[in-house]
Amino acid sequence: MSEDHYFSAQPASADERRLITVSLAGRDVEVETAAGIFSPGHVDLGTQVLLRHLPPAPSGEVLDLGCGWGPLALTAALRTADARVTAVDVNRRSLDLTARNAERLGVAGQVAALEPDDVPANLQFDAIWSNPPIRIGKEALHTLLATWLPRLAPGGEAWLVVQRNLGADSLARWIADQGWGEVTKVASAKGFRVLRLIRTAG
């Protein structure tokens, strides 16, 4: 099996760029993509489900956790002109594509595509949007979420989409057990659940 996963820092596959047309923020746009990243040919089904249920991005700091080529980050910036979006991924090709797509769509000033260690340690977020990488395994996923979900500002909301058959319900229970805030299952569609965490103070 190839080790060229979308969560590799440096994908081994050829970095051959191409343009695709996708629907983001209610309009058709052209974005750049490439092999070696998550869902390079389209907006994946889980992200589509999440996008249908997300509220508009807040004015303020938004985190796209595991940005891929940028569909969530770009949507946040396109829908809310004063949203400041931090797009995080371990895959450097994904980060380059997100930055280039933000420039292509005229929102480069709103979107910072960063490796996790480059995000300022004191930055809190008013919203976190994510189709998290479930296939990295439960322990690694819990570590990832325990790193970022506590960085929600009080009253901020995290919106996650998870496949039901890959542990969405158990993940919801785990998040609730951490004491970060109130977790609800907002929607269930096409084999996915949309989870919302509202951060409490503390």
C-alpha positions in Angstrom: 0.0 0.0 0.0 1.3 3.5 -0.8 2.5 5.6 2.1 1.5 8.7 0.2 -1.4 9.6 2.5 -3.1 12.9 2.5 -1.7 13.4 6.1 1.9 13.1 4.9 3.9 16.3 5.3 5.5 15.8 1.9 3.4 13.7 -0.5 5.5 11.4 -2.7 3.1 11.7 -5.7 3.9 14.1 -8.5 2.8 17.6 -7.8 0.8 18.0 -10.9 -1.6 20.9 -10.5 -5.0 21.1 -12.2 -8.0 23.3 -12.0 -11.5 22.1 -11.1 -14.8 23.9 -10.7 -16.6 23.5 -7.4 -19.5 25.2 -5.6 -18.5 27.3 -2.6 -20.5 29.9 -0.7 -23.3 29.7 -3.2 -21.3 30.2 -6.4 -19.3 28.2 -8.8 -15.5 28.9 -8.5 -12.4 27.5 -10.0 -9.7 26.2 -7.6 -6.3 24.5 -8.0 -5.8 21.0 -6.7 -3.2 18.2 -7.0 -2.7 14.5 -6.1 -1.3 13.6 -2.6 -3.9 15.6 -0.7 -7.3 14.8 0.7 -10.2 14.7 -1.9 -8.2 16.3 -4.7 -11.0 16.0 -7.3 -14.0 17.5 -5.6 -15.6 18.7 -2.4 -15.8 15.4 -0.5 -19.2 14.2 0.7 -18.5 14.8 4.4 -17.5 18.4 3.8 -20.5 18.9 1.6 -22.8 17.7 4.4 -21.0 20.0 6.9 -21.2 23.0 4.5 -25.0 22.6 4.2 -25.4 23.0 8.0 -22.7 25.5 9.0 -23.8 29.0 10.1 -22.0 31.9 8.5 -18.5 32.3 9.8 -18.3 34.8 12.7 -16.5 38.1 12.4 -13.3 37.2 14.1 -11.0 34.2 14.2 -11.9 31.0 12.4 -9.9 27.8 12.3 -10.1 25.3 9.5 -8.5 22.2 11.0 -7.2 19.9 8.3 -7.8 22.3 5.4 -6.9 20.1 2.4 -7.1 22.4 -0.6 -9.3 24.8 1.3 -13.1 24.4 0.9 -14.0 25.3 4.5 -11.4 28.1 4.8 -12.4 29.6 1.5 -16.1 29.3 2.3 -15.6 31.1 5.6 -13.7 33.9 3.9 -16.1 34.3 1.0 -19.2 34.4 3.3 -17.9 36.7 6.0 -15.7 39.6 4.8 -14.2 40.3 8.2 -13.5 36.7 9.2 -9.8 36.0 9.8 -9.2 32.4 8.8 -6.4 30.2 9.9 -6.1 27.1 7.7 -4.1 24.3 9.3 -2.7 21.1 7.8 0.3 18.9 8.2 0.4 18.4 4.4 2.5 21.2 2.9 1.1 20.7 -0.6 -2.4 21.3 0.9 -1.2 24.5 2.6 0.2 25.8 -0.7 -3.0 25.0 -2.6 -5.1 26.7 0.1 -3.0 29.8 -0.1 -3.1 29.8 -3.9 -6.8 29.3 -3.9 -7.4 32.1 -1.5 -5.4 34.4 -3.8 -7.3 33.1 -6.8 -10.7 33.9 -5.2 -9.6 37.3 -3.9 -9.5 36.4 -0.1 -5.8 36.0 0.4 -5.8 38.8 3.0 -8.3 36.8 5.1 -6.7 33.4 5.0 -3.4 32.2 6.6 -2.4 28.7 5.6 -0.1 27.4 8.4 1.5 24.3 9.7 0.3 23.5 13.3 3.5 24.7 15.0 3.3 28.1 13.2 0.0 29.1 14.6 0.5 31.7 17.4 0.2 29.9 20.7 -2.0 32.5 22.3 -4.5 32.7 19.4 -8.1 31.7 20.3 -10.8 31.0 17.8 -14.4 32.1 17.6 -15.2 29.1 15.4 -13.5 25.9 14.4 -14.7 24.0 11.3 -13.3 20.6 10.5 -13.8 17.4 8.7 -11.2 15.7 10.9 -8.9 13.0 9.7 -10.6 10.0 11.4 -8.4 7.5 9.7 -5.3 8.6 11.6 -6.6 6.4 14.5 -8.5 7.1 17.7 -5.5 8.0 19.9 -4.0 10.4 17.3 -7.5 12.0 16.6 -8.1 12.5 20.3 -4.7 14.2 20.7 -5.4 16.4 17.7 -8.8 17.5 19.0 -7.5 18.0 22.5 -4.8 20.3 21.1 -7.3 22.5 19.2 -10.8 22.4 20.7 -9.7 24.0 24.0 -8.5 27.0 21.9 -12.1 28.0 21.2 -13.0 31.3 22.9 -15.8 31.1 25.5 -19.1 31.0 23.5 -17.3 29.9 20.4 -18.5 27.0 18.3 -16.7 24.0 16.8 -18.5 22.2 14.0 -17.2 18.8 13.0 -18.4 16.2 10.5 -17.7 12.5 11.1 -18.9 9.3 9.4 -21.4 7.4 11.5 -19.7 4.1 10.9 -16.3 5.5 11.8 -17.3 6.3 15.3 -19.2 9.6 15.2 -21.3 8.8 18.2 -18.4 7.6 20.4 -16.4 10.7 19.4 -19.3 12.9 20.4 -19.4 11.2 23.8 -15.6 11.5 24.2 -15.8 15.3 23.4 -18.6 15.7 25.9 -16.6 13.9 28.6 -13.7 16.4 28.2 -15.7 19.2 29.8 -15.1 21.7 27.1 -18.7 22.6 26.6 -22.0 21.4 25.3 -22.0 18.9 22.5 -25.0 18.3 20.2 -25.7 16.3 17.1 -27.0 18.9 14.7 -27.7 16.7 11.7 -27.3 13.3 10.2 -27.1 12.9 6.4 -25.6 10.5 3.9 -23.8 8.4 6.5 -22.4 11.4 8.3 -23.1 13.2 11.6 -22.6 16.9 12.1 -21.5 17.7 15.7 -21.4 21.1 17.4 -19.5 22.0 20.5 -20.3 25.3 22.2 -17.4 26.3 24.4 -18.1 27.2 28.0 -15.8 29.5 30.0 -12.9 27.9 31.8 
